[in-house]
Amino acid sequence: MTRRVAWTRALLVAAGVLVLDQVSKAVVRATIERGEQVEVLPFLDLVNTRNEGIAFGALGGSWLVTILVLVAVVGIVLVFNAHATRRTAWLTTGLLLGGAVGNVIDRIVEGSVTDFVKLPHWPQFNVADIAITFGVLSLFFVLDDRSDR
């Protein structure tokens, strides 16, 4: 795969994640009162909560969080640029970029991140968080892929 195709794929995935994330958060903010919990399935609720920190509220309420995330985004771009031709690097990069940018937009526009998926015994999360989680998990496969070496 060429570098250009890899970048195109990564940006398409990032855009898809970003749109899905921002639309889902907007729907939640418009239809569920802040603090309200709506049962969808016995093991799945939709809620309208805010997270001012990073993972599970760590470093809450500071611009340091936004700066750290933006530095991470720059790092993701630089690493991807160096390894763009690895087999699934585009997917990992797209998931990470789309998720990170989705949550950064919330921090800048809303002052905090909207979380809305609630599973039992687990903190609330959103589409961006799901993309970041799968991006990090897939990163291990990309880094371990010996077929590109």
Secondary structure, DSSP 8 states (H G I E B T S, - for coil): --HHHHHHHHHHHHHHHHHHHHHHHHHHHHHS-TT-EEEEETTEEEEEEEE-SBGGGBTTT-HHHHHHHHHHHHHHHHHHHHHTTSTTHHHHHHHHHHHHHHHHHHHHHHSSEEEEEE-TTS--B-HHHHHHHHHHHHHHHHHH-GGG-
